[in-house]
Amino acid sequence: MNIESQIASNPVARALKIVGDRWTILILRDAFLGRHKFSEFREYSKIARGTLTNRLEFLIEHEILHKVPYSQSPPRFEYKLTPKGLALYPWALMVWEWETHWGKHSDSNMPSVLIHNVDEQHTLKPICICRHCQNEVTYKDVERVHDHNVADIPVKNVVDTISAQRRSRGNTVSDSDYRLGHIIEIIGDRWSTLIVASVFLGLSRYDDFHQQLGIATNILADRLKLMVDLGVFTRNIYQESPPRYEYKLTDKGESLYGMTMAIRQWVLDYFPPMERTFKLIHSACGSDLDVDVICAECLHKPQTEKVHFSSQ
């Protein structure tokens, strides 16, 4: 079974067409932080006006945001999350938690602490659990099983499958809100996300990445180096002459799995079903993998109205 088919039929690939973009992630961050006006998105993320207009229209088209008028003369609108958009909250919490744990922060870009108000106030630590057995899900707990009833999807080039993402690498302006700046270097770049996804699916060597994914050699080399520099991969030599390397996930890289499964579940819950060439099995209970995000402290599913941010 080829890797191209696995990625093309993966729900995560469908999600990345919508949210796998640096500016889109920043807009969603701001929306969950209570920022809803065009001017607020511009102020905190320093997105170019044309790019912001484009992304907002895209998110409205995909029913993630909707426009709510707050001024008639001149006409002004707020951009509020729809139910489908609010359902991204578990993923957003996992992203925030990852950044808090793994990001390199100064005082100005340290993510605020998540405070959970259920029965009593406590720090929220979101974790991803199996819906069936309620145990926490980790990368090593999940098996990929080929569904022999579904034929491999013919894919000329995996890059073409996700090329609708409108993303260019860019620098964050110094006076913008830089929270989530570290994780965006990974999940806000389509090439990096594609490479990390392929490692989760079993690829590890440069030639295999190039052959299976069809990424240009210069881009592939740049992103592999970036993932090593960011501590997501290790690079180990497996052949001396000529030198050849393989790339493995670090603990930091494996910890991306929870947010990956959260965004996968969003697609499974809110998008029309599609045939998938493989399925994920939670080895702890043998069930097809479905996940929820809960608070490790109180075991409740966090709701937006019961979570607030408090800097320490």
SVG drawing of the C-alpha trace seen along z (x, -y; Angstrom):
<svg xmlns="http://www.w3.org/2000/svg" viewBox="-27 -56 59 63">
<polyline fill="none" stroke="black" stroke-width="0.4" points="0.0,0.0 1.5,-3.3 2.0,-6.3 0.5,-8.7 -2.8,-6.9 -2.7,-6.9 -2.1,-10.7 -4.6,-11.5 -7.4,-9.6 -6.4,-10.8 -9.0,-13.1 -6.0,-15.2 -5.3,-16.1 -8.8,-17.4 -8.4,-19.5 -5.1,-21.0 -6.8,-22.4 -8.7,-24.7 -6.6,-25.2 -3.1,-24.2 -2.0,-27.8 -0.1,-30.2 -2.5,-33.1 -5.6,-31.0 -4.2,-29.5 -3.6,-33.0 -7.1,-34.1 -8.5,-31.1 -6.3,-31.8 -7.6,-35.3 -11.2,-34.2 -10.9,-31.8 -9.3,-34.6 -12.4,-36.8 -11.1,-38.9 -13.7,-39.2 -13.2,-42.5 -11.2,-43.0 -9.1,-45.7 -8.3,-43.3 -7.1,-40.6 -4.9,-43.2 -3.6,-44.6 -2.6,-41.4 -1.4,-39.3 -0.2,-42.0 -1.7,-40.2 -1.7,-42.2 -5.1,-43.6 -5.6,-41.7 -4.4,-38.4 -6.8,-38.9 -9.7,-39.6 -8.9,-36.5 -8.6,-34.2 -11.8,-35.5 -13.8,-35.0 -12.3,-31.5 -13.3,-30.6 -16.8,-31.9 -17.1,-29.9 -16.2,-26.8 -18.6,-27.6 -15.9,-28.1 -16.8,-31.8 -19.9,-33.9 -20.3,-37.7 -22.4,-39.5 -23.1,-43.3 -22.3,-45.6 -22.5,-49.0 -24.9,-50.1 -23.3,-53.3 -20.7,-52.7 -21.4,-48.9 -19.0,-47.0 -19.0,-43.3 -17.6,-41.0 -16.4,-37.5 -17.8,-34.9 -17.2,-31.2 -19.9,-28.9 -20.8,-25.6 -18.4,-23.9 -15.7,-26.5 -16.3,-26.1 -15.8,-22.4 -12.2,-23.1 -11.8,-24.1 -10.3,-20.7 -7.7,-21.0 -7.0,-24.6 -6.5,-23.6 -4.0,-20.8 -2.1,-23.3 -2.0,-25.8 -0.8,-23.1 1.9,-21.9 3.2,-25.5 3.2,-26.0 5.2,-22.8 7.6,-22.8 7.9,-26.4 10.8,-28.7 9.3,-31.8 10.2,-35.2 7.9,-37.1 6.1,-38.7 5.2,-35.5 4.6,-33.0 1.1,-31.5 -1.4,-32.4 -2.1,-29.6 -5.4,-27.9 -7.8,-28.1 -10.7,-25.6 -13.8,-26.5 -15.6,-23.2 -16.8,-22.8 -13.6,-24.5 -11.0,-26.5 -7.9,-24.6 -5.2,-24.7 -6.4,-23.0 -4.2,-20.4 -5.9,-19.1 -5.2,-15.4 -6.5,-13.3 -8.4,-10.2 -10.0,-7.3 -13.8,-7.6 -14.3,-3.9 -11.9,-3.0 -11.3,-6.6 -7.5,-6.0 -5.1,-8.6 -4.0,-8.2 -0.3,-8.4 1.5,-7.7 2.8,-4.3 -0.8,-3.2 -2.2,-3.3 -2.0,-0.8 -2.6,-1.5 -4.6,1.2 -5.0,1.4 -8.7,1.7 -8.6,4.3 -12.1,3.4 -10.9,0.0 -8.6,-0.3 -5.6,-2.6 -6.4,-6.0 -4.4,-6.9 -2.4,-10.0 -0.1,-11.6 1.6,-13.7 0.7,-14.1 1.7,-17.7 -1.1,-18.3 -3.6,-16.9 -3.0,-19.6 -1.8,-22.4 -4.9,-24.4 -3.3,-25.7 -2.4,-29.2 0.7,-29.5 4.0,-31.3 6.6,-31.3 6.9,-34.6 8.2,-36.4 6.1,-37.5 6.2,-41.3 8.0,-42.1 5.0,-43.9 2.4,-41.3 1.0,-38.8 3.6,-36.0 1.9,-33.4 1.8,-30.1 4.8,-31.4 6.8,-28.1 4.1,-25.6 3.1,-27.7 6.6,-27.0 5.6,-23.4 1.8,-23.2 1.5,-26.5 3.7,-25.2 2.2,-22.7 5.5,-21.1 6.6,-20.6 3.1,-19.2 3.2,-16.8 6.6,-15.5 5.7,-15.1 2.5,-13.3 4.5,-10.9 6.8,-10.1 3.8,-9.2 2.9,-6.9 6.3,-5.2 8.6,-7.1 12.1,-8.0 14.6,-8.3 15.3,-11.2 14.9,-9.2 11.6,-7.8 10.2,-11.3 11.2,-12.5 9.9,-9.5 6.6,-9.1 5.7,-12.8 7.1,-14.4 8.5,-17.4 11.2,-19.4 14.6,-18.4 15.5,-21.9 12.3,-22.3 12.6,-18.8 16.1,-19.4 15.2,-22.8 12.2,-21.4 14.0,-18.3 16.8,-20.5 14.1,-22.8 12.5,-19.9 15.8,-18.7 16.7,-22.3 13.3,-22.6 13.9,-19.3 11.0,-17.5 13.2,-14.9 16.6,-13.4 18.9,-12.7 20.9,-9.4 23.3,-8.1 22.5,-4.6 25.0,-4.4 28.6,-5.8 29.5,-5.8 27.8,-7.7 26.3,-9.2 22.6,-8.5 20.4,-9.6 17.1,-8.6 14.8,-10.9 13.0,-9.8 10.5,-11.5 11.8,-12.8 9.5,-13.0 8.7,-16.5 7.7,-15.3 5.6,-12.4 3.8,-14.9 2.3,-16.4 0.1,-13.3 -2.6,-14.4 -3.4,-17.6 -3.2,-15.6 -5.8,-13.2 -8.0,-16.0 -8.1,-17.7 -8.7,-14.3 -11.7,-13.8 -13.1,-17.2 -13.1,-16.1 -14.8,-12.7 -17.5,-14.5 -18.2,-17.5 -17.4,-16.4 -19.2,-14.0 -17.6,-10.5 -15.1,-9.4 -13.5,-6.0 -10.2,-5.6 -7.5,-3.1 -6.5,-2.5 -8.0,-2.8 -6.6,-3.5 -7.0,-1.0 -6.4,-1.9 -4.4,1.1 -5.4,0.6 -9.0,1.6 -9.0,2.8 -11.6,0.2 -11.5,-2.0 -9.9,-5.2 -12.2,-8.1 -11.0,-10.6 -12.1,-13.4 -10.1,-16.1 -10.6,-16.3 -9.0,-18.0 -6.6,-15.7 -7.4,-17.3 -11.2,-17.0 -11.8,-14.6 -14.5,-17.0 -14.5,-18.1 -13.5,-21.7 -16.2,-24.2 -15.2,-27.7 -17.4,-29.4 -15.6,-27.5 -12.1,-28.3 -10.2,-31.5 -6.6,-32.7 -4.5,-33.9 -0.9,-34.9 1.6,-33.8"/>
</svg>
